[in-house]
Amino acid sequence: MQTEYCELCGAPLTKKGKLVQIEGAKPMKVCDKCAKLGTEVQAPRPASAGFGRPTVVRKGPAQPASAAVPRKRDMFDYMEGDIVEDFPKRIAAARLAKGFSQKDLAFVLKMQEGDIKKLERGEREPTEAERKKLEAELGIELLDTGSDSDSLQQGGVAATTLGDVLQVKRK
Ligand SMILES: [Zn+2]
């Protein structure tokens, strides 16, 4: 075993020496004689403070992007498609663009003028047959498919994701 010396006076230490703090200096290992000059302290135990403290793993905010999962919706609801909310506006705008009066449009579509009025006022939605006639005649899209009308005919499910459709609906 290596001989240790008093850190204060340099005398070889008998036994193990003493750890002493003198006038606020850091503890030194000294001989018995020098130990009287200061205050004996306990051997430092590095583990005493903060030992075994569990590592707190901060929970960060939830992963962005992946959190936005669209609500599930009945597939058939989507397959059939909904009449767009602003169909009255679309019908009226397209009719006016063609220079049709409501009466003209009713005549062309073999519908009642009152029905055109109701549709343009949003009092009721067009029936399936009416919708198809209106779309064909006016060149508009009245189904909320999220994209062009063709994609619905040939299986819009593959062409458009459900999420896309829902996004459009939320507008
Ligand atoms: Zn000494």
Backbone and ligand atoms as CSV (ligand in chain L), in Angstrom:
chain,resi,resn,atom,element,x,y,z
A,1,MET,N,N,0.838,-1.208,0.000
A,1,MET,CA,C,0.000,0.000,0.000
A,1,MET,C,C,0.864,1.245,0.000
A,2,GLN,N,N,0.485,2.146,-0.830
A,2,GLN,CA,C,1.282,3.357,-1.000
A,2,GLN,C,C,1.197,4.252,0.235
A,3,THR,N,N,2.313,4.797,0.615
A,3,THR,CA,C,2.327,5.662,1.789
A,3,THR,C,C,1.717,7.010,1.443
A,4,GLU,N,N,0.846,7.499,2.307
A,4,GLU,CA,C,0.244,8.811,2.085
A,4,GLU,C,C,0.877,9.821,3.024
A,5,TYR,N,N,0.848,11.037,2.601
A,5,TYR,CA,C,1.455,12.082,3.411
A,5,TYR,C,C,0.412,13.118,3.794
A,6,CYS,N,N,0.655,13.735,4.907
A,6,CYS,CA,C,-0.229,14.813,5.355
A,6,CYS,C,C,-0.192,15.921,4.319
A,7,GLU,N,N,-1.319,16.321,3.904
A,7,GLU,CA,C,-1.378,17.341,2.853
A,7,GLU,C,C,-0.989,18.712,3.394
A,8,LEU,N,N,-0.930,18.813,4.693
A,8,LEU,CA,C,-0.621,20.116,5.277
A,8,LEU,C,C,0.870,20.245,5.637
A,9,CYS,N,N,1.348,19.234,6.374
A,9,CYS,CA,C,2.738,19.348,6.819
A,9,CYS,C,C,3.671,18.364,6.106
A,10,GLY,N,N,3.115,17.452,5.387
A,10,GLY,CA,C,3.936,16.551,4.605
A,10,GLY,C,C,4.438,15.340,5.375
A,11,ALA,N,N,4.022,15.203,6.610
A,11,ALA,CA,C,4.456,14.056,7.391
A,11,ALA,C,C,3.753,12.796,6.910
A,12,PRO,N,N,4.484,11.701,6.934
A,12,PRO,CA,C,3.835,10.452,6.511
A,12,PRO,C,C,2.658,10.123,7.433
A,13,LEU,N,N,1.618,9.683,6.846
A,13,LEU,CA,C,0.396,9.440,7.626
A,13,LEU,C,C,0.459,8.077,8.267
A,14,THR,N,N,0.179,8.049,9.528
A,14,THR,CA,C,-0.047,6.769,10.180
A,14,THR,C,C,-1.534,6.474,10.014
A,15,LYS,N,N,-1.868,5.258,10.116
A,15,LYS,CA,C,-3.264,4.874,9.884
A,15,LYS,C,C,-3.760,5.436,8.538
A,16,LYS,N,N,-4.885,6.026,8.583
A,16,LYS,CA,C,-5.453,6.493,7.321
A,16,LYS,C,C,-5.487,8.014,7.228
A,17,GLY,N,N,-4.996,8.672,8.261
A,17,GLY,CA,C,-5.066,10.127,8.232
A,17,GLY,C,C,-6.479,10.582,8.494
A,18,LYS,N,N,-6.623,11.842,8.556
A,18,LYS,CA,C,-7.960,12.376,8.811
A,18,LYS,C,C,-8.327,13.403,7.756
A,19,LEU,N,N,-9.581,13.420,7.431
A,19,LEU,CA,C,-10.056,14.394,6.457
A,19,LEU,C,C,-10.521,15.619,7.231
A,20,VAL,N,N,-9.828,16.705,6.988
A,20,VAL,CA,C,-10.087,17.884,7.816
A,20,VAL,C,C,-10.305,19.104,6.932
A,21,GLN,N,N,-11.221,19.907,7.363
A,21,GLN,CA,C,-11.453,21.151,6.633
A,21,GLN,C,C,-10.898,22.299,7.473
A,22,ILE,N,N,-10.027,23.073,6.869
A,22,ILE,CA,C,-9.382,24.146,7.615
A,22,ILE,C,C,-9.740,25.497,7.013
A,23,GLU,N,N,-10.373,26.295,7.766
A,23,GLU,CA,C,-10.707,27.666,7.372
A,23,GLU,C,C,-11.386,27.726,6.004
A,24,GLY,N,N,-12.325,26.890,5.851
A,24,GLY,CA,C,-13.136,26.959,4.635
A,24,GLY,C,C,-12.480,26.390,3.399
A,25,ALA,N,N,-11.236,25.938,3.505
A,25,ALA,CA,C,-10.610,25.322,2.336
A,25,ALA,C,C,-11.233,23.955,2.101
A,26,LYS,N,N,-10.907,23.402,0.966
A,26,LYS,CA,C,-11.491,22.087,0.721
A,26,LYS,C,C,-10.817,21.060,1.624
A,27,PRO,N,N,-11.556,20.042,2.008
A,27,PRO,CA,C,-11.042,19.051,2.964
A,27,PRO,C,C,-9.706,18.457,2.492
A,28,MET,N,N,-8.801,18.292,3.444
A,28,MET,CA,C,-7.504,17.711,3.129
A,28,MET,C,C,-7.285,16.511,4.021
A,29,LYS,N,N,-6.472,15.631,3.528
A,29,LYS,CA,C,-6.140,14.475,4.355
A,29,LYS,C,C,-4.851,14.820,5.115
A,30,VAL,N,N,-4.972,14.866,6.381
A,30,VAL,CA,C,-3.838,15.339,7.190
A,30,VAL,C,C,-3.514,14.364,8.318
A,31,CYS,N,N,-2.434,14.649,8.970
A,31,CYS,CA,C,-2.041,13.824,10.107
A,31,CYS,C,C,-2.837,14.210,11.347
A,32,ASP,N,N,-2.707,13.433,12.359
A,32,ASP,CA,C,-3.462,13.699,13.581
A,32,ASP,C,C,-3.158,15.080,14.135
A,33,LYS,N,N,-1.904,15.468,14.026
A,33,LYS,CA,C,-1.496,16.743,14.582
A,33,LYS,C,C,-2.168,17.896,13.853
A,34,CYS,N,N,-2.108,17.838,12.556
A,34,CYS,CA,C,-2.706,18.908,11.762
A,34,CYS,C,C,-4.223,18.877,11.851
A,35,ALA,N,N,-4.755,17.735,12.140
A,35,ALA,CA,C,-6.206,17.614,12.200
A,35,ALA,C,C,-6.785,18.538,13.245
A,36,LYS,N,N,-5.988,18.821,14.239
A,36,LYS,CA,C,-6.484,19.691,15.300
A,36,LYS,C,C,-6.654,21.133,14.839
A,37,LEU,N,N,-6.057,21.457,13.745
A,37,LEU,CA,C,-6.139,22.830,13.221
A,37,LEU,C,C,-7.483,23.096,12.530
A,38,GLY,N,N,-8.073,22.039,12.180
A,38,GLY,CA,C,-9.331,22.255,11.450
A,38,GLY,C,C,-10.453,21.394,11.985
A,39,THR,N,N,-11.469,21.313,11.196
A,39,THR,CA,C,-12.637,20.543,11.599
A,39,THR,C,C,-12.668,19.239,10.798
A,40,GLU,N,N,-12.753,18.188,11.524
A,40,GLU,CA,C,-12.789,16.905,10.817
A,40,GLU,C,C,-14.139,16.747,10.117
A,41,VAL,N,N,-14.076,16.318,8.910
A,41,VAL,CA,C,-15.331,16.135,8.163
A,41,VAL,C,C,-15.469,14.687,7.771
A,42,GLN,N,N,-16.649,14.309,7.488
A,42,GLN,CA,C,-16.893,12.954,7.017
A,42,GLN,C,C,-16.325,12.808,5.610
A,43,ALA,N,N,-15.836,11.629,5.383
A,43,ALA,CA,C,-15.364,11.357,4.027
A,43,ALA,C,C,-16.488,11.665,3.037
A,44,PRO,N,N,-16.124,12.358,2.024
A,44,PRO,CA,C,-17.175,12.730,1.062
A,44,PRO,C,C,-17.869,11.512,0.457
A,45,ARG,N,N,-19.145,11.609,0.420
A,45,ARG,CA,C,-19.890,10.517,-0.225
A,45,ARG,C,C,-20.608,11.099,-1.429
A,46,PRO,N,N,-19.973,10.953,-2.515
A,46,PRO,CA,C,-20.506,11.597,-3.729
A,46,PRO,C,C,-21.951,11.230,-4.023
A,47,ALA,N,N,-22.350,10.104,-3.495
A,47,ALA,CA,C,-23.705,9.661,-3.825
A,47,ALA,C,C,-24.751,10.319,-2.945
A,48,SER,N,N,-24.284,11.023,-1.873
A,48,SER,CA,C,-25.249,11.521,-0.902
A,48,SER,C,C,-26.268,12.464,-1.510
A,49,ALA,N,N,-25.811,13.305,-2.408
A,49,ALA,CA,C,-26.749,14.248,-3.003
A,49,ALA,C,C,-27.139,13.804,-4.402
A,50,GLY,N,N,-28.369,13.644,-4.574
A,50,GLY,CA,C,-28.857,13.368,-5.931
A,50,GLY,C,C,-28.646,11.942,-6.376
A,51,PHE,N,N,-28.187,11.105,-5.450
A,51,PHE,CA,C,-27.992,9.719,-5.882
A,51,PHE,C,C,-29.333,9.019,-5.971
A,52,GLY,N,N,-29.466,8.251,-6.992
A,52,GLY,CA,C,-30.675,7.469,-7.127
A,52,GLY,C,C,-31.874,8.280,-7.526
A,53,ARG,N,N,-31.659,9.540,-7.813
A,53,ARG,CA,C,-32.803,10.327,-8.264
A,53,ARG,C,C,-33.234,9.808,-9.632
A,54,PRO,N,N,-34.481,9.479,-9.750
A,54,PRO,CA,C,-34.914,8.919,-11.040
A,54,PRO,C,C,-34.787,9.948,-12.161
A,55,THR,N,N,-34.349,9.479,-13.264
A,55,THR,CA,C,-34.232,10.365,-14.406
A,55,THR,C,C,-35.628,10.692,-14.922
A,56,VAL,N,N,-35.929,11.950,-14.871
A,56,VAL,CA,C,-37.260,12.352,-15.324
A,56,VAL,C,C,-37.227,12.536,-16.839
A,57,VAL,N,N,-37.960,11.705,-17.488
A,57,VAL,CA,C,-38.024,11.822,-18.940
A,57,VAL,C,C,-39.157,12.764,-19.293
A,58,ARG,N,N,-38.778,13.883,-19.823
A,58,ARG,CA,C,-39.821,14.846,-20.187
A,58,ARG,C,C,-40.651,14.321,-21.333
A,59,LYS,N,N,-41.919,14.358,-21.101
A,59,LYS,CA,C,-42.798,13.921,-22.199
A,59,LYS,C,C,-43.033,15.096,-23.130
A,60,GLY,N,N,-42.496,14.983,-24.295
A,60,GLY,CA,C,-42.675,16.057,-25.256
A,60,GLY,C,C,-44.094,16.059,-25.767
A,61,PRO,N,N,-44.430,17.077,-26.508
A,61,PRO,CA,C,-45.772,17.110,-27.112
A,61,PRO,C,C,-45.972,15.948,-28.070
A,62,ALA,N,N,-47.177,15.585,-28.263
A,62,ALA,CA,C,-47.476,14.469,-29.156
A,62,ALA,C,C,-46.898,14.724,-30.537
A,63,GLN,N,N,-46.577,13.650,-31.192
A,63,GLN,CA,C,-46.001,13.773,-32.522
A,63,GLN,C,C,-46.932,14.591,-33.415
A,64,PRO,N,N,-46.390,15.608,-34.016
A,64,PRO,CA,C,-47.232,16.372,-34.945
A,64,PRO,C,C,-47.520,15.564,-36.203
A,65,ALA,N,N,-48.323,16.098,-37.036
A,65,ALA,CA,C,-48.624,15.503,-38.353
A,65,ALA,C,C,-49.426,14.213,-38.207
A,66,SER,N,N,-48.831,13.218,-37.543
A,66,SER,CA,C,-49.517,11.939,-37.478
A,66,SER,C,C,-50.768,12.026,-36.610
A,67,ALA,N,N,-50.888,13.078,-35.846
A,67,ALA,CA,C,-52.022,13.192,-34.938
A,67,ALA,C,C,-53.324,13.499,-35.674
A,68,ALA,N,N,-53.188,14.080,-36.842
A,68,ALA,CA,C,-54.390,14.486,-37.561
A,68,ALA,C,C,-54.995,13.317,-38.323
A,69,VAL,N,N,-55.726,12.511,-37.596
A,69,VAL,CA,C,-56.392,11.387,-38.251
A,69,VAL,C,C,-57.842,11.768,-38.503
A,70,PRO,N,N,-58.256,11.701,-39.725
A,70,PRO,CA,C,-59.639,12.091,-40.026
A,70,PRO,C,C,-60.639,11.167,-39.352
A,71,ARG,N,N,-61.738,11.750,-38.962
A,71,ARG,CA,C,-62.788,10.936,-38.357
A,71,ARG,C,C,-63.310,9.925,-39.354
A,72,LYS,N,N,-63.657,8.787,-38.816
A,72,LYS,CA,C,-64.194,7.766,-39.714
A,72,LYS,C,C,-65.617,8.136,-40.109
A,73,ARG,N,N,-65.929,7.746,-41.286
A,73,ARG,CA,C,-67.251,8.054,-41.781
A,73,ARG,C,C,-67.786,6.857,-42.517
A,74,ASP,N,N,-69.063,6.775,-42.543
A,74,ASP,CA,C,-69.670,5.664,-43.267
A,74,ASP,C,C,-69.243,5.719,-44.726
A,75,MET,N,N,-68.743,4.608,-45.192
A,75,MET,CA,C,-68.221,4.560,-46.549
A,75,MET,C,C,-69.307,4.850,-47.578
A,76,PHE,N,N,-70.521,4.369,-47.314
A,76,PHE,CA,C,-71.590,4.549,-48.294
A,76,PHE,C,C,-71.972,6.020,-48.406
A,77,ASP,N,N,-71.839,6.674,-47.286
A,77,ASP,CA,C,-72.116,8.104,-47.293
A,77,ASP,C,C,-71.231,8.779,-48.327
A,78,TYR,N,N,-70.002,8.337,-48.312
A,78,TYR,CA,C,-69.053,8.935,-49.238
A,78,TYR,C,C,-69.298,8.467,-50.674
A,79,MET,N,N,-69.542,7.169,-50.825
A,79,MET,CA,C,-69.698,6.595,-52.165
A,79,MET,C,C,-70.813,7.308,-52.934
A,80,GLU,N,N,-71.907,7.532,-52.247
A,80,GLU,CA,C,-73.014,8.188,-52.925
A,80,GLU,C,C,-72.692,9.650,-53.172
A,81,GLY,N,N,-71.997,10.221,-52.266
A,81,GLY,CA,C,-71.667,11.627,-52.377
A,81,GLY,C,C,-72.802,12.470,-51.854
A,82,ASP,N,N,-72.459,13.605,-51.339
A,82,ASP,CA,C,-73.479,14.512,-50.831
A,82,ASP,C,C,-73.645,15.670,-51.801
A,83,ILE,N,N,-74.831,16.216,-51.798
A,83,ILE,CA,C,-75.042,17.435,-52.552
A,83,ILE,C,C,-74.241,18.540,-51.867
A,84,VAL,N,N,-73.518,19.289,-52.651
A,84,VAL,CA,C,-72.707,20.342,-52.056
A,84,VAL,C,C,-73.604,21.350,-51.341
A,85,GLU,N,N,-73.048,21.940,-50.309
A,85,GLU,CA,C,-73.850,22.858,-49.499
A,85,GLU,C,C,-74.303,24.083,-50.296
A,86,ASP,N,N,-73.445,24.521,-51.186
A,86,ASP,CA,C,-73.781,25.758,-51.898
A,86,ASP,C,C,-74.406,25.483,-53.259
A,87,PHE,N,N,-75.142,24.359,-53.331
A,87,PHE,CA,C,-75.755,24.037,-54.625
A,87,PHE,C,C,-76.682,25.133,-55.151
A,88,PRO,N,N,-77.421,25.838,-54.264
A,88,PRO,CA,C,-78.285,26.895,-54.818
A,88,PRO,C,C,-77.477,27.938,-55.579
A,89,LYS,N,N,-76.339,28.288,-54.997
A,89,LYS,CA,C,-75.487,29.299,-55.608
A,89,LYS,C,C,-74.914,28.784,-56.929
A,90,ARG,N,N,-74.508,27.527,-56.908
A,90,ARG,CA,C,-73.896,26.960,-58.110
A,90,ARG,C,C,-74.911,26.890,-59.257
A,91,ILE,N,N,-76.111,26.488,-58.906
A,91,ILE,CA,C,-77.135,26.365,-59.948
A,91,ILE,C,C,-77.456,27.744,-60.519
A,92,ALA,N,N,-77.684,28.689,-59.617
A,92,ALA,CA,C,-78.058,30.025,-60.066
A,92,ALA,C,C,-76.945,30.661,-60.886
A,93,ALA,N,N,-75.701,30.498,-60.397
A,93,ALA,CA,C,-74.574,31.115,-61.099
A,93,ALA,C,C,-74.406,30.518,-62.484
A,94,ALA,N,N,-74.509,29.191,-62.562
A,94,ALA,CA,C,-74.327,28.530,-63.850
A,94,ALA,C,C,-75.480,28.879,-64.788
A,95,ARG,N,N,-76.683,28.981,-64.237
A,95,ARG,CA,C,-77.840,29.324,-65.064
A,95,ARG,C,C,-77.661,30.722,-65.641
A,96,LEU,N,N,-77.269,31.653,-64.777
A,96,LEU,CA,C,-77.095,33.033,-65.230
A,96,LEU,C,C,-75.961,33.127,-66.248
A,97,ALA,N,N,-74.928,32.321,-66.044
A,97,ALA,CA,C,-73.803,32.336,-66.976
A,97,ALA,C,C,-74.253,31.920,-68.370
A,98,LYS,N,N,-75.277,31.088,-68.406
A,98,LYS,CA,C,-75.792,30.656,-69.698
A,98,LYS,C,C,-76.869,31.602,-70.219
A,99,GLY,N,N,-77.214,32.583,-69.395
A,99,GLY,CA,C,-78.223,33.531,-69.822
A,99,GLY,C,C,-79.629,32.978,-69.724
A,100,PHE,N,N,-79.796,31.937,-68.892
A,100,PHE,CA,C,-81.119,31.362,-68.714
A,100,PHE,C,C,-81.859,32.077,-67.597
A,101,SER,N,N,-83.135,32.255,-67.789
A,101,SER,CA,C,-83.978,32.626,-66.659
A,101,SER,C,C,-84.333,31.318,-65.964
A,102,GLN,N,N,-84.932,31.446,-64.801
A,102,GLN,CA,C,-85.358,30.232,-64.105
A,102,GLN,C,C,-86.368,29.477,-64.960
A,103,LYS,N,N,-87.182,30.252,-65.653
A,103,LYS,CA,C,-88.196,29.638,-66.514
A,103,LYS,C,C,-87.533,28.891,-67.667
A,104,ASP,N,N,-86.493,29.521,-68.224
A,104,ASP,CA,C,-85.773,28.879,-69.332
A,104,ASP,C,C,-85.180,27.548,-68.886
A,105,LEU,N,N,-84.538,27.607,-67.747
A,105,LEU,CA,C,-83.887,26.386,-67.249
A,105,LEU,C,C,-84.924,25.299,-66.977
A,106,ALA,N,N,-86.018,25.717,-66.385
A,106,ALA,CA,C,-87.080,24.753,-66.115
A,106,ALA,C,C,-87.545,24.111,-67.419
A,107,PHE,N,N,-87.670,24.912,-68.438
A,107,PHE,CA,C,-88.119,24.398,-69.730
A,107,PHE,C,C,-87.112,23.412,-70.298
A,108,VAL,N,N,-85.847,23.805,-70.265
A,108,VAL,CA,C,-84.797,22.947,-70.834
A,108,VAL,C,C,-84.733,21.613,-70.100
A,109,LEU,N,N,-84.911,21.680,-68.812
A,109,LEU,CA,C,-84.777,20.467,-67.995
A,109,LEU,C,C,-86.098,19.736,-67.827
A,110,LYS,N,N,-87.126,20.285,-68.453
A,110,LYS,CA,C,-88.459,19.689,-68.312
A,110,LYS,C,C,-88.837,19.610,-66.835
A,111,MET,N,N,-88.566,20.721,-66.152
A,111,MET,CA,C,-88.927,20.811,-64.730
A,111,MET,C,C,-89.887,21.969,-64.544
A,112,GLN,N,N,-90.423,22.054,-63.343
A,112,GLN,CA,C,-91.288,23.179,-63.022
A,112,GLN,C,C,-90.422,24.371,-62.628
A,113,GLU,N,N,-90.872,25.558,-63.022
A,113,GLU,CA,C,-90.144,26.755,-62.653
A,113,GLU,C,C,-90.053,26.876,-61.130
A,114,GLY,N,N,-91.128,26.471,-60.459
A,114,GLY,CA,C,-91.149,26.523,-58.996
A,114,GLY,C,C,-90.064,25.651,-58.377
A,115,ASP,N,N,-89.790,24.542,-59.065
A,115,ASP,CA,C,-88.733,23.663,-58.540
A,115,ASP,C,C,-87.372,24.338,-58.650
A,116,ILE,N,N,-87.152,25.006,-59.757
A,116,ILE,CA,C,-85.878,25.723,-59.932
A,116,ILE,C,C,-85.740,26.774,-58.843
A,117,LYS,N,N,-86.828,27.482,-58.605
A,117,LYS,CA,C,-86.785,28.511,-57.557
A,117,LYS,C,C,-86.433,27.892,-56.203
A,118,LYS,N,N,-87.103,26.794,-55.931
A,118,LYS,CA,C,-86.838,26.156,-54.629
A,118,LYS,C,C,-85.381,25.700,-54.515
A,119,LEU,N,N,-84.889,25.162,-55.610
A,119,LEU,CA,C,-83.503,24.692,-55.583
A,119,LEU,C,C,-82.549,25.863,-55.380
A,120,GLU,N,N,-82.813,26.936,-56.093
A,120,GLU,CA,C,-81.902,28.078,-56.014
A,120,GLU,C,C,-82.041,28.815,-54.683
A,121,ARG,N,N,-83.159,28.609,-54.029
A,121,ARG,CA,C,-83.309,29.203,-52.702
A,121,ARG,C,C,-82.825,28.241,-51.619
A,122,GLY,N,N,-82.463,27.048,-52.062
A,122,GLY,CA,C,-81.978,26.066,-51.091
A,122,GLY,C,C,-83.086,25.477,-50.235
A,123,GLU,N,N,-84.319,25.586,-50.701
A,123,GLU,CA,C,-85.432,25.055,-49.918
A,123,GLU,C,C,-85.453,23.531,-49.940
A,124,ARG,N,N,-84.904,23.001,-50.989
A,124,ARG,CA,C,-84.744,21.542,-51.013
A,124,ARG,C,C,-83.587,21.182,-51.922
A,125,GLU,N,N,-83.100,19.979,-51.721
A,125,GLU,CA,C,-82.002,19.517,-52.564
A,125,GLU,C,C,-82.569,18.883,-53.820
A,126,PRO,N,N,-81.813,18.949,-54.881
A,126,PRO,CA,C,-82.288,18.295,-56.108
A,126,PRO,C,C,-82.350,16.781,-55.921
A,127,THR,N,N,-83.293,16.173,-56.559
A,127,THR,CA,C,-83.340,14.713,-56.546
A,127,THR,C,C,-82.186,14.208,-57.405
A,128,GLU,N,N,-81.987,12.934,-57.348
A,128,GLU,CA,C,-80.902,12.328,-58.124
A,128,GLU,C,C,-81.069,12.663,-59.615
A,129,ALA,N,N,-82.305,12.527,-60.102
A,129,ALA,CA,C,-82.553,12.787,-61.528
A,129,ALA,C,C,-82.346,14.258,-61.843
A,130,GLU,N,N,-82.857,15.120,-60.972
A,130,GLU,CA,C,-82.705,16.556,-61.195
A,130,GLU,C,C,-81.236,16.964,-61.178
A,131,ARG,N,N,-80.525,16.383,-60.249
A,131,ARG,CA,C,-79.116,16.721,-60.124
A,131,ARG,C,C,-78.378,16.389,-61.421
A,132,LYS,N,N,-78.649,15.215,-61.951
A,132,LYS,CA,C,-77.946,14.803,-63.165
A,132,LYS,C,C,-78.289,15.713,-64.336
A,133,LYS,N,N,-79.553,16.113,-64.401
A,133,LYS,CA,C,-79.957,17.012,-65.492
A,133,LYS,C,C,-79.285,18.369,-65.334
A,134,LEU,N,N,-79.278,18.853,-64.115
A,134,LEU,CA,C,-78.675,20.158,-63.859
A,134,LEU,C,C,-77.187,20.137,-64.179
A,135,GLU,N,N,-76.531,19.083,-63.748
A,135,GLU,CA,C,-75.091,18.984,-63.982
A,135,GLU,C,C,-74.794,18.922,-65.477
A,136,ALA,N,N,-75.587,18.129,-66.181
A,136,ALA,CA,C,-75.342,17.958,-67.613
A,136,ALA,C,C,-75.625,19.248,-68.374
A,137,GLU,N,N,-76.721,19.887,-68.018
A,137,GLU,CA,C,-77.124,21.076,-68.752
A,137,GLU,C,C,-76.247,22.280,-68.431
A,138,LEU,N,N,-75.937,22.416,-67.155
A,138,LEU,CA,C,-75.201,23.605,-66.724
A,138,LEU,C,C,-73.694,23.387,-66.646
A,139,GLY,N,N,-73.284,22.142,-66.797
A,139,GLY,CA,C,-71.856,21.869,-66.732
A,139,GLY,C,C,-71.275,22.146,-65.356
A,140,ILE,N,N,-72.055,21.808,-64.335
A,140,ILE,CA,C,-71.581,22.045,-62.969
A,140,ILE,C,C,-71.495,20.731,-62.206
A,141,GLU,N,N,-70.930,20.826,-61.048
A,141,GLU,CA,C,-70.773,19.665,-60.175
A,141,GLU,C,C,-71.542,19.934,-58.892
A,142,LEU,N,N,-72.516,19.092,-58.611
A,142,LEU,CA,C,-73.332,19.313,-57.426
A,142,LEU,C,C,-73.083,18.284,-56.337
A,143,LEU,N,N,-72.257,17.292,-56.656
A,143,LEU,CA,C,-71.927,16.306,-55.635
A,143,LEU,C,C,-70.597,16.657,-55.005
A,144,ASP,N,N,-70.551,16.489,-53.721
A,144,ASP,CA,C,-69.331,16.793,-52.991
A,144,ASP,C,C,-68.383,15.601,-53.069
A,145,THR,N,N,-67.674,15.514,-54.146
A,145,THR,CA,C,-66.783,14.365,-54.330
A,145,THR,C,C,-65.350,14.710,-53.991
A,146,GLY,N,N,-65.068,15.964,-53.867
A,146,GLY,CA,C,-63.701,16.352,-53.562
A,146,GLY,C,C,-62.841,16.473,-54.797
A,147,SER,N,N,-63.356,16.045,-55.923
A,147,SER,CA,C,-62.603,16.203,-57.164
A,147,SER,C,C,-63.596,16.217,-58.323
A,148,ASP,N,N,-63.132,15.916,-59.506
A,148,ASP,CA,C,-64.036,16.006,-60.641
A,148,ASP,C,C,-65.035,14.854,-60.655
A,149,SER,N,N,-66.055,15.011,-61.426
A,149,SER,CA,C,-67.155,14.056,-61.409
A,149,SER,C,C,-66.728,12.686,-61.924
A,150,ASP,N,N,-65.757,12.659,-62.794
A,150,ASP,CA,C,-65.347,11.383,-63.382
A,150,ASP,C,C,-64.827,10.406,-62.336
A,151,SER,N,N,-64.096,10.943,-61.366
A,151,SER,CA,C,-63.474,10.062,-60.390
A,151,SER,C,C,-64.524,9.319,-59.591
A,152,LEU,N,N,-65.690,9.926,-59.431
A,152,LEU,CA,C,-66.733,9.253,-58.680
A,152,LEU,C,C,-67.289,8.088,-59.494
A,153,GLN,N,N,-67.475,8.321,-60.767
A,153,GLN,CA,C,-68.050,7.284,-61.611
A,153,GLN,C,C,-67.173,6.038,-61.644
A,154,GLN,N,N,-65.872,6.263,-61.710
A,154,GLN,CA,C,-64.993,5.101,-61.836
A,154,GLN,C,C,-64.306,4.765,-60.505
A,155,GLY,N,N,-65.062,4.886,-59.454
A,155,GLY,CA,C,-64.503,4.488,-58.157
A,155,GLY,C,C,-63.681,5.581,-57.547
A,156,GLY,N,N,-64.322,6.598,-57.062
A,156,GLY,CA,C,-63.608,7.723,-56.481
A,156,GLY,C,C,-62.849,7.345,-55.216
A,157,VAL,N,N,-63.141,6.205,-54.652
A,157,VAL,CA,C,-62.476,5.819,-53.406
A,157,VAL,C,C,-60.982,5.718,-53.627
A,158,ALA,N,N,-60.610,5.125,-54.745
A,158,ALA,CA,C,-59.193,4.946,-55.013
A,158,ALA,C,C,-58.550,6.262,-55.424
A,159,ALA,N,N,-59.312,7.060,-56.152
A,159,ALA,CA,C,-58.734,8.287,-56.689
A,159,ALA,C,C,-58.577,9.351,-55.606
A,160,THR,N,N,-59.449,9.320,-54.639
A,160,THR,CA,C,-59.416,10.342,-53.601
A,160,THR,C,C,-59.424,9.678,-52.244
A,161,THR,N,N,-58.596,10.153,-51.367
A,161,THR,CA,C,-58.599,9.575,-50.027
A,161,THR,C,C,-59.772,10.124,-49.245
A,162,LEU,N,N,-60.185,9.359,-48.269
A,162,LEU,CA,C,-61.301,9.786,-47.441
A,162,LEU,C,C,-60.964,11.099,-46.755
A,163,GLY,N,N,-59.714,11.218,-46.372
A,163,GLY,CA,C,-59.287,12.438,-45.700
A,163,GLY,C,C,-59.491,13.661,-46.583
A,164,ASP,N,N,-59.176,13.516,-47.849
A,164,ASP,CA,C,-59.353,14.631,-48.775
A,164,ASP,C,C,-60.814,15.047,-48.847
A,165,VAL,N,N,-61.655,14.044,-48.923
A,165,VAL,CA,C,-63.077,14.333,-49.045
A,165,VAL,C,C,-63.577,15.068,-47.818
A,166,LEU,N,N,-63.148,14.570,-46.657
A,166,LEU,CA,C,-63.603,15.195,-45.420
A,166,LEU,C,C,-63.108,16.625,-45.332
A,167,GLN,N,N,-61.890,16.846,-45.794
A,167,GLN,CA,C,-61.366,18.200,-45.769
A,167,GLN,C,C,-62.241,19.124,-46.585
A,168,VAL,N,N,-62.637,18.644,-47.730
A,168,VAL,CA,C,-63.478,19.469,-48.591
A,168,VAL,C,C,-64.808,19.755,-47.909
A,169,LYS,N,N,-65.320,18.723,-47.251
A,169,LYS,CA,C,-66.625,18.887,-46.605
A,169,LYS,C,C,-66.576,19.904,-45.470
A,170,ARG,N,N,-65.415,20.018,-44.844
A,170,ARG,CA,C,-65.323,20.887,-43.680
A,170,ARG,C,C,-65.328,22.363,-44.067
A,171,LYS,N,N,-65.083,22.652,-45.311
A,171,LYS,CA,C,-64.976,24.050,-45.724
A,171,LYS,C,C,-66.262,24.807,-45.454
L,1,ZN,ZN,ZN,0.290,17.206,9.334
